């Protein structure tokens, strides 16, 4: 029986207690990786993800870490590496949504968007790269709104995710000589508790898509898992959009 594609690997997933992050944690574990996931408030949800992975025979660890605090991110990376004895895959999935027209968007909301959506991935990537050998993977979760701003009120969010593209390309250049890849995945509207497919703004989003349905978190996780596998080893510095054709 062939081994799982990520057998023997160790992964660290920020924001892995819910939504897309939880789906990614589950998928990487299903593919054979030991998975550490971070959370801020959702301790019970994080425990549920860990329990599910362990019940299926995998290894998992939940760590409380606030993306706004660099020291807690660095400490969480160290804790995961110590627990698993290695670190091969980092997925920067944690993020926040702050939306308001430019004339009413507060500087605090803009700054927090940069802290969580951009600064935290930088801190986590730097900390994780110290432990990665050849074949390491850094994968960040961006947004199709980094590529095309389709509505008003997105100056903080779209800016943070567009800047994450620049960070990803820079990481690819910095780490490529070591055989470590860096890529960013841009989901479109995805059915999660933060943006449900039956929510009040869902139909407005569906009207923009070539395939008029919300994505599933597991579909985003599938693309991340492919990038993390051996099949994705020659892809680096890339932005891969998975949005049902909303940006087509």
GUZA-810367 format. One record per atom (N, C-alpha, C): residue number from 1; residue in one letter; x, y, z. Coordinates in steps of 0.05 Angstrom, whole numbers. Layout:
// GUZA-810367
> num_residu_east_north_up
> NUM_a_X_Y_Z
...
***
This chain:
// GUZA-810367
> num_residu_east_north_up
> 1_x_17_-24_0
> 1_x_0_0_0
> 1_x_18_25_0
> 2_x_14_44_-18
> 2_x_32_67_-20
> 2_x_29_84_5
> 3_x_51_97_13
> 3_x_51_115_36
> 3_x_35_140_29
> 4_x_27_153_50
> 4_x_12_179_46
> 4_x_32_200_36
> 5_x_23_219_20
> 5_x_42_238_7
> 5_x_57_255_26
> 6_x_47_259_50
> 6_x_61_276_70
> 6_x_71_260_94
> 7_x_73_234_91
> 7_x_82_217_113
> 7_x_109_226_123
> 8_x_112_228_149
> 8_x_138_236_160
> 8_x_142_266_162
> 9_x_124_282_151
> 9_x_127_311_151
> 9_x_113_323_175
> 10_x_121_347_182
> 10_x_108_362_204
> 10_x_99_389_194
> 11_x_75_397_201
> 11_x_63_422_191
> 11_x_54_439_214
> 12_x_54_466_208
> 12_x_45_486_228
> 12_x_25_503_213
> 13_x_1_504_223
> 13_x_-21_518_210
> 13_x_-32_540_229
> 14_x_-29_565_222
> 14_x_-40_586_239
> 14_x_-70_589_233
> 15_x_-85_595_254
> 15_x_-114_597_250
> 15_x_-127_571_243
> 16_x_-117_549_255
> 16_x_-126_523_247
> 16_x_-150_512_262
> 17_x_-163_529_278
> 17_x_-185_518_294
> 17_x_-212_520_280
> 18_x_-214_535_258
> 18_x_-240_539_245
> 18_x_-237_544_216
> 19_x_-258_541_201
> 19_x_-260_549_173
> 19_x_-239_536_155
> 20_x_-227_552_138
> 20_x_-207_542_119
> 20_x_-183_531_134
> 21_x_-174_544_155
> 21_x_-151_535_170
> 21_x_-155_507_181
> 22_x_-179_502_192
> 22_x_-185_475_203
> 22_x_-186_454_181
> 23_x_-197_461_158
> 23_x_-198_443_136
> 23_x_-170_436_126
> 24_x_-152_456_126
> 24_x_-124_451_118
> 24_x_-110_433_138
> 25_x_-114_438_164
> 25_x_-102_421_184
> 25_x_-111_392_181
> 26_x_-137_388_177
> 26_x_-147_361_174
> 26_x_-136_348_149
> 27_x_-134_362_127
> 27_x_-125_351_102
> 27_x_-95_343_104
> 28_x_-79_361_115
> 28_x_-50_354_117
> 28_x_-46_330_135
> 29_x_-62_328_156
> 29_x_-61_305_174
> 29_x_-70_280_159
> 30_x_-91_282_144
> 30_x_-101_259_128
> 30_x_-80_249_108
> 31_x_-63_268_98
> 31_x_-42_261_79
> 31_x_-17_252_93
> 32_x_-18_250_120
> 32_x_4_238_135
> 32_x_21_256_152
> 33_x_17_282_151
> 33_x_33_301_166
> 33_x_24_302_195
> 34_x_43_306_213
> 34_x_37_315_241
> 34_x_31_344_239
> 35_x_10_353_253
> 35_x_0_381_250
> 35_x_-2_395_276
> 36_x_11_419_278
> 36_x_6_437_300
> 36_x_-11_460_289
> 37_x_-31_468_304
> 37_x_-49_489_295
> 37_x_-52_510_317
> 38_x_-55_535_309
> 38_x_-58_556_329
> 38_x_-86_566_330
> 39_x_-93_578_353
> 39_x_-119_590_357
> 39_x_-116_613_376
> 40_x_-136_631_377
> 40_x_-136_652_397
> 40_x_-158_648_417
> 41_x_-183_648_408
> 41_x_-206_645_426
> 41_x_-219_618_425
> 42_x_-216_604_402
> 42_x_-231_579_398
> 42_x_-217_555_409
> 43_x_-213_554_435
> 43_x_-199_531_447
> 43_x_-215_505_443
> 44_x_-241_506_447
> 44_x_-257_482_443
> 44_x_-257_473_414
> 45_x_-259_492_395
> 45_x_-258_484_367
> 45_x_-231_472_360
> 46_x_-209_484_370
> 46_x_-182_474_365
> 46_x_-180_445_376
> 47_x_-191_441_400
> 47_x_-190_414_412
> 47_x_-205_394_395
> 48_x_-228_403_384
> 48_x_-243_385_367
> 48_x_-227_377_342
> 49_x_-213_396_330
> 49_x_-197_389_306
> 49_x_-175_369_314
> 50_x_-161_374_337
> 50_x_-141_356_346
> 50_x_-152_328_351
> 51_x_-175_327_365
> 51_x_-187_302_371
> 51_x_-194_286_346
> 52_x_-205_300_326
> 52_x_-212_287_301
> 52_x_-187_276_287
> 53_x_-166_291_287
> 53_x_-141_281_274
> 53_x_-130_257_289
> 54_x_-130_259_315
> 54_x_-119_236_331
> 54_x_-137_212_329
> 55_x_-163_216_327
> 55_x_-181_193_325
> 55_x_-177_178_299
> 56_x_-167_192_278
> 56_x_-161_180_253
> 56_x_-132_168_252
> 57_x_-118_169_274
> 57_x_-91_158_276
> 57_x_-69_177_271
> 58_x_-75_203_270
> 58_x_-54_223_265
> 58_x_-44_236_290
> 59_x_-24_254_287
> 59_x_-13_269_309
> 59_x_-20_298_306
> 60_x_-29_311_328
> 60_x_-37_339_326
> 60_x_-32_353_353
> 61_x_-29_379_351
> 61_x_-24_395_374
> 61_x_-37_422_370
> 62_x_-52_432_390
> 62_x_-64_459_389
> 62_x_-48_477_407
> 63_x_-42_501_397
> 63_x_-26_521_412
> 63_x_-40_548_411
> 64_x_-44_560_434
> 64_x_-56_587_434
> 64_x_-35_607_427
> 65_x_-40_623_406
> 65_x_-20_643_397
> 65_x_-35_665_383
> 66_x_-31_689_392
> 66_x_-43_713_381
> 66_x_-25_724_359
> 67_x_-36_726_335
> 67_x_-20_735_312
> 67_x_-10_763_315
> 68_x_-21_779_333
> 68_x_-11_806_337
> 68_x_13_807_355
> 69_x_21_785_367
> 69_x_43_784_386
> 69_x_65_767_374
> 70_x_87_779_365
> 70_x_108_765_351
> 70_x_120_743_369
> 71_x_123_749_394
> 71_x_136_730_412
> 71_x_120_704_415
> 72_x_93_707_416
> 72_x_77_683_418
> 72_x_77_666_393
> 73_x_79_679_370
> 73_x_82_664_345
> 73_x_108_649_344
> 74_x_130_663_350
> 74_x_156_650_350
> 74_x_157_627_370
> 75_x_145_631_394
> 75_x_144_610_414
> 75_x_128_586_405
> 76_x_106_591_391
> 76_x_89_569_381
> 76_x_104_553_360
> 77_x_119_566_342
> 77_x_135_552_322
> 77_x_156_534_336
> 78_x_169_545_356
> 78_x_189_529_371
> 78_x_176_505_385
> 79_x_153_510_397
> 79_x_139_488_411
> 79_x_131_466_392
> 80_x_121_473_369
> 80_x_114_453_349
> 80_x_138_437_339
> 81_x_159_452_333
> 81_x_184_438_324
> 81_x_195_419_344
> 82_x_194_428_370
> 82_x_204_410_391
> 82_x_186_385_394
> 83_x_160_389_392
> 83_x_141_367_395
> 83_x_144_346_373
> 84_x_149_355_348
> 84_x_150_337_325
> 84_x_178_330_317
> 85_x_198_345_327
> 85_x_226_339_320
> 85_x_234_351_293
> 86_x_217_365_280
> 86_x_223_377_254
> 86_x_200_396_246
> 87_x_204_411_225
> 87_x_183_428_213
> 87_x_187_429_183
> 88_x_167_421_168
> 88_x_170_420_139
> 88_x_151_439_125
> 89_x_128_444_137
> 89_x_107_459_123
> 89_x_96_481_142
> 90_x_95_505_132
> 90_x_81_527_146
> 90_x_58_536_129
> 91_x_34_538_141
> 91_x_11_550_127
> 91_x_2_574_143
> 92_x_5_597_131
> 92_x_-4_622_144
> 92_x_-34_626_136
> 93_x_-51_616_153
> 93_x_-80_617_147
> 93_x_-95_637_163
> 94_x_-85_644_187
> 94_x_-100_663_205
> 94_x_-102_690_191
> 95_x_-126_702_194
> 95_x_-130_728_182
> 95_x_-155_741_194
> 96_x_-157_767_190
> 96_x_-181_782_199
> 96_x_-192_798_176
> 97_x_-217_805_179
> 97_x_-232_821_159
> 97_x_-240_847_172
> 98_x_-230_869_162
> 98_x_-239_895_170
> 98_x_-247_911_145
> 99_x_-272_918_143
> 99_x_-281_932_119
> 99_x_-297_957_126
> 100_x_-290_978_112
> 100_x_-304_1004_115
> 100_x_-294_1023_94
> 101_x_-310_1042_85
> 101_x_-300_1062_66
> 101_x_-277_1077_77
> 102_x_-260_1087_60
> 102_x_-235_1100_69
> 102_x_-240_1123_88
> 103_x_-263_1137_84
> 103_x_-268_1160_101
> 103_x_-277_1153_129
> 104_x_-284_1127_133
> 104_x_-292_1119_160
> 104_x_-275_1096_171
> 105_x_-257_1085_155
> 105_x_-240_1064_165
> 105_x_-220_1076_185
> 106_x_-219_1064_209
> 106_x_-201_1074_230
> 106_x_-173_1065_225
> 107_x_-154_1081_234
> 107_x_-126_1074_232
> 107_x_-121_1049_248
> 108_x_-135_1045_271
> 108_x_-132_1021_287
> 108_x_-139_996_271
> 109_x_-161_998_256
> 109_x_-169_975_240
> 109_x_-150_969_217
> 110_x_-139_991_205
> 110_x_-119_987_184
> 110_x_-94_974_196
> 111_x_-85_984_219
> 111_x_-60_974_231
> 111_x_-64_945_240
> 112_x_-87_938_251
> 112_x_-92_910_259
> 112_x_-93_892_235
> 113_x_-104_901_213
> 113_x_-104_885_188
> 113_x_-76_878_179
> 114_x_-58_898_181
> 114_x_-30_894_173
> 114_x_-16_875_193
> 115_x_-22_879_219
> 115_x_-10_862_239
> 115_x_-16_832_235
> 116_x_-42_827_231
> 116_x_-51_799_230
> 116_x_-47_787_203
> 117_x_-54_802_182
> 117_x_-54_791_155
> 117_x_-27_792_141
> 118_x_-8_808_151
> 118_x_18_812_137
> 118_x_41_808_156
> 119_x_41_822_178
> 119_x_64_821_197
> 119_x_66_793_209
> 120_x_44_781_218
> 120_x_44_754_230
> 120_x_55_733_210
> 121_x_47_733_185
> 121_x_59_714_166
> 121_x_89_718_163
> 122_x_98_743_164
> 122_x_127_749_162
> 122_x_141_736_186
> 123_x_130_741_210
> 123_x_143_731_234
> 123_x_143_700_234
> 124_x_120_688_227
> 124_x_118_659_227
> 124_x_137_647_205
> 125_x_138_660_182
> 125_x_156_650_161
> 125_x_185_651_169
> 126_x_193_673_181
> 126_x_221_675_190
> 126_x_227_654_211
> 127_x_209_651_230
> 127_x_214_631_251
> 127_x_214_603_240
> 128_x_196_596_222
> 128_x_194_569_211
> 128_x_218_563_193
> 129_x_227_582_178
> 129_x_248_578_158
> 129_x_274_569_172
> 130_x_278_577_197
> 130_x_302_569_212
> 130_x_304_539_215
> 131_x_280_526_215
> 131_x_279_497_221
> 131_x_276_480_196
> 132_x_271_493_173
> 132_x_264_478_149
> 132_x_289_470_134
> 133_x_288_445_124
> 133_x_309_435_107
> 133_x_300_436_78
> 134_x_316_426_60
> 134_x_308_425_32
> 134_x_281_410_30
> 135_x_263_421_13
> 135_x_237_410_11
> 135_x_216_424_28
> 136_x_225_444_44
> 136_x_206_459_60
> 136_x_186_474_44
> 137_x_163_480_56
> 137_x_141_494_42
> 137_x_130_516_60
> 138_x_127_539_49
> 138_x_113_561_62
> 138_x_89_568_43
> 139_x_65_566_54
> 139_x_41_571_38
> 139_x_24_591_54
> 140_x_17_613_42
> 140_x_1_633_55
> 140_x_-27_634_42
> 141_x_-47_640_58
> 141_x_-74_643_48
> 141_x_-80_672_43
> 142_x_-83_680_18
> 142_x_-88_707_11
> 142_x_-118_711_6
> 143_x_-125_723_-16
> 143_x_-153_728_-24
> 143_x_-154_737_-53
> 144_x_-175_729_-67
> 144_x_-178_739_-94
> 144_x_-182_769_-94
> 145_x_-189_781_-71
> 145_x_-192_810_-69
> 145_x_-165_824_-68
> 146_x_-143_809_-67
> 146_x_-117_821_-70
> 146_x_-112_828_-99
> 147_x_-125_813_-117
> 147_x_-120_816_-146
> 147_x_-140_835_-159
> 148_x_-165_835_-148
> 148_x_-186_850_-161
> 148_x_-205_860_-139
> 149_x_-205_886_-134
> 149_x_-222_897_-113
> 149_x_-249_903_-125
> 150_x_-269_886_-119
> 150_x_-295_887_-133
> 150_x_-315_904_-119
> 151_x_-310_913_-94
> 151_x_-329_928_-79
> 151_x_-315_950_-63
> 152_x_-330_970_-54
> 152_x_-318_991_-37
> 152_x_-313_980_-9
> 153_x_-296_995_5
> 153_x_-291_988_33
> 153_x_-269_969_39
> 154_x_-253_962_19
> 154_x_-233_941_23
> 154_x_-204_951_24
> 155_x_-200_976_30
> 155_x_-173_987_30
> 155_x_-154_973_49
> 156_x_-164_966_73
> 156_x_-146_952_92
> 156_x_-142_923_84
> 157_x_-164_909_79
> 157_x_-163_880_73
> 157_x_-147_875_47
> 158_x_-155_887_26
> 158_x_-142_882_0
> 158_x_-113_890_0
> 159_x_-106_912_14
> 159_x_-79_921_16
> 159_x_-62_900_31
> 160_x_-73_890_53
> 160_x_-58_870_68
> 160_x_-52_845_52
> 161_x_-72_836_37
> 161_x_-69_811_22
> 161_x_-52_815_-3
> 162_x_-53_839_-15
> 162_x_-36_845_-38
> 162_x_-7_846_-29
> 163_x_-2_858_-5
> 163_x_25_859_6
> 163_x_35_831_12
> 164_x_17_813_19
> 164_x_25_786_25
> 164_x_36_772_0
> 165_x_26_780_-23
> 165_x_37_770_-49
> 165_x_66_778_-51
> 166_x_72_803_-46
> 166_x_100_813_-47
> 166_x_118_798_-28
> 167_x_108_793_-4
> 167_x_124_778_16
> 167_x_129_750_6
> 168_x_109_738_-6
> 168_x_112_710_-16
> 168_x_133_709_-38
> 169_x_132_727_-56
> 169_x_152_727_-78
> 169_x_180_732_-67
> 170_x_182_749_-47
> 170_x_208_755_-35
> 170_x_219_730_-20
> 171_x_201_716_-6
> 171_x_209_692_8
> 171_x_218_671_-12
> 172_x_205_669_-35
> 172_x_213_650_-55
> 172_x_241_655_-64
> 173_x_248_680_-68
> 173_x_275_687_-76
> 173_x_296_682_-54
> 174_x_289_689_-29
> 174_x_307_686_-6
> 174_x_312_657_0
> 175_x_291_640_-2
> 175_x_293_613_8
> 175_x_297_592_-15
> 176_x_293_601_-39
> 176_x_296_582_-62
> 176_x_323_568_-63
> 177_x_346_582_-58
> 177_x_371_568_-58
> 177_x_374_545_-38
> 178_x_357_546_-17
> 178_x_356_525_3
> 178_x_337_503_-4
> 179_x_323_505_-27
> 179_x_304_485_-35
> 179_x_277_488_-20
> 180_x_271_511_-10
> 180_x_246_517_4
> 180_x_228_534_-15
> 181_x_203_526_-19
> 181_x_185_541_-36
> 181_x_167_559_-19
> 182_x_157_580_-32
> 182_x_138_598_-19
> 182_x_117_605_-40
> 183_x_91_601_-33
> 183_x_69_606_-51
> 183_x_46_618_-36
> 184_x_27_630_-50
> 184_x_3_641_-38
> 184_x_-21_631_-53
> 185_x_-41_623_-38
> 185_x_-67_614_-49
> 185_x_-88_635_-44
> 186_x_-102_643_-66
> 186_x_-122_664_-64
> 186_x_-150_652_-66
> 187_x_-163_646_-43
> 187_x_-191_636_-45
> 187_x_-210_659_-52
> 188_x_-231_651_-64
> 188_x_-254_670_-67
> 188_x_-274_664_-45
> 189_x_-299_669_-50
> 189_x_-320_665_-30
> 189_x_-321_636_-23
> 190_x_-317_630_3
> 190_x_-316_603_13
> 190_x_-336_599_36
> 191_x_-350_578_36
> 191_x_-372_573_55
> 191_x_-360_566_82
> 192_x_-358_586_100
> 192_x_-349_582_127
> 192_x_-367_598_146
> 193_x_-363_595_172
> 193_x_-381_610_190
> 193_x_-376_640_188
> 194_x_-353_649_178
> 194_x_-348_677_174
> 194_x_-362_688_149
> 195_x_-367_671_129
> 195_x_-379_680_104
> 195_x_-396_657_93
> 196_x_-419_652_106
> 196_x_-435_628_98
> 196_x_-448_631_71
> 197_x_-451_609_58
> 197_x_-463_609_31
> 197_x_-492_617_31
> 198_x_-505_617_54
> 198_x_-533_626_56
> 198_x_-535_652_71
> 199_x_-513_667_73
> 199_x_-512_692_87
> 199_x_-525_715_72
> 200_x_-528_738_84
> 200_x_-543_761_71
> 200_x_-528_773_47
> 201_x_-502_768_45
> 201_x_-487_779_23
> 201_x_-479_758_2
> 202_x_-489_734_6
> 202_x_-479_711_-10
> 202_x_-487_714_-40
> 203_x_-512_722_-45
> 203_x_-521_723_-73
> 203_x_-505_744_-88
> 204_x_-499_766_-76
> 204_x_-482_787_-88
> 204_x_-455_776_-97
> 205_x_-444_758_-80
> 205_x_-418_746_-87
> 205_x_-421_725_-109
> 206_x_-442_710_-108
> 206_x_-446_689_-129
> 206_x_-450_701_-156
> 207_x_-462_724_-158
> 207_x_-466_737_-184
> 207_x_-440_744_-198
> 208_x_-419_746_-184
> 208_x_-393_753_-196
> 208_x_-378_728_-207
> 209_x_-387_704_-200
> 209_x_-372_680_-206
> 209_x_-379_668_-233
> 210_x_-359_656_-246
> 210_x_-365_641_-271
> 210_x_-379_615_-263
> 211_x_-372_603_-241
> 211_x_-386_580_-230
> 211_x_-400_590_-205
> 212_x_-426_595_-207
> 212_x_-440_610_-186
> 212_x_-446_594_-161
> 213_x_-426_586_-147
> 213_x_-429_574_-121
> 213_x_-406_581_-103
> 214_x_-409_579_-78
> 214_x_-387_584_-59
> 214_x_-369_560_-60
> 215_x_-343_566_-55
> 215_x_-324_544_-52
> 215_x_-328_530_-25
> 216_x_-316_506_-23
> 216_x_-316_492_2
> 216_x_-288_493_14
> 217_x_-287_494_40
> 217_x_-261_496_53
> 217_x_-243_473_46
> 218_x_-255_450_41
> 218_x_-239_427_34
> 218_x_-226_430_6
> 219_x_-239_446_-11
> 219_x_-227_450_-38
> 219_x_-202_468_-35
> 220_x_-203_488_-18
> 220_x_-179_504_-13
> 220_x_-157_487_-1
> 221_x_-165_470_18
> 221_x_-146_452_31
> 221_x_-132_434_11
> 222_x_-148_425_-9
> 222_x_-136_407_-29
> 222_x_-114_420_-45
> 223_x_-118_446_-52
> 223_x_-97_460_-67
> 223_x_-72_464_-49
> 224_x_-77_471_-24
> 224_x_-54_474_-5
> 224_x_-39_448_-2
> 225_x_-54_426_0
> 225_x_-41_399_3
> 225_x_-24_392_-21
> 226_x_-34_400_-45
> 226_x_-18_394_-69
> 226_x_8_410_-69
> 227_x_6_435_-61
> 227_x_30_452_-60
> 227_x_50_441_-39
> 228_x_40_429_-18
> 228_x_57_418_3
> 228_x_69_391_-5
> 229_x_58_378_-25
> 229_x_67_351_-33
> 229_x_91_353_-52
> 230_x_102_330_-58
> 230_x_125_329_-77
> 230_x_117_338_-104
> 231_x_92_335_-112
> 231_x_83_344_-138
> 231_x_84_374_-142
> 232_x_84_389_-120
> 232_x_85_418_-121
> 232_x_113_429_-118
> 233_x_133_413_-119
> 233_x_160_422_-112
> 233_x_172_442_-131
> 234_x_163_445_-156
> 234_x_175_464_-175
> 234_x_158_489_-176
> 235_x_138_492_-160
> 235_x_121_516_-159
> 235_x_131_533_-136
> 236_x_140_557_-142
> 236_x_148_576_-121
> 236_x_145_605_-131
> 237_x_139_622_-112
> 237_x_134_650_-119
> 237_x_108_654_-134
> 238_x_90_635_-132
> 238_x_65_635_-148
> 238_x_41_644_-131
> 239_x_22_657_-144
> 239_x_-3_663_-132
> 239_x_-25_647_-147
> 240_x_-37_629_-133
> 240_x_-57_611_-146
> 240_x_-85_618_-136
> 241_x_-102_626_-155
> 241_x_-129_635_-148
> 241_x_-149_612_-150
> 242_x_-165_608_-130
> 242_x_-186_588_-130
> 242_x_-212_601_-121
> 243_x_-227_612_-140
> 243_x_-250_629_-134
> 243_x_-274_625_-151
> 244_x_-276_602_-165
> 244_x_-299_597_-181
> 244_x_-301_616_-205
> 245_x_-279_628_-212
> 245_x_-279_646_-235
> 245_x_-288_674_-229
> 246_x_-289_682_-204
> 246_x_-298_709_-197
> 246_x_-280_730_-209
> 247_x_-254_724_-212
> 247_x_-235_743_-223
> 247_x_-229_738_-252
> 248_x_-244_720_-265
> 248_x_-239_714_-293
> 248_x_-246_738_-311
***
